[in-house]
């Protein structure tokens, strides 16, 4: 058996994003499609790790608060979970070499815009944007493909 273990969420139905990234050809992978008009389709079954960095730590902490932890996590992630999906899919296309690295800044800018459109505060969206710009380059780098584990 071969598997990956880096994921927290799995998409139950297709999700669509309009992006400024315009590939020369229609890109089709098992779980992601990006057409030449910039329509990004993330397909049912796609798995991603959700928001990274400090958000993961905050979610872990909030989830431990008795009685209200689950609700606090939902509120904290409401404006971030869907944008993180689109951002992770774009980064996966970058990492796998389907789109050139020049598109990373577009993906990062669109993450901020998507967060704001879903109700995230300008301050927090700014932090998110600065965080991915400064610390997420490794996640878009083709050298850092997700590790596949094998069990006999």
Secondary structure by P-SEA (a helix, b strand, c coil): ccccccccccccbbbbbbbccccccccccccbbbcccbbbbbccccccccccaaaaaaaaaaaaccccaaaaaaaaacccaaaaaaaaaaaaaaaaccccccaaaaaaaaaaaaaaaacccaaaaaaaaaaaacccccccccccccbbbbcc
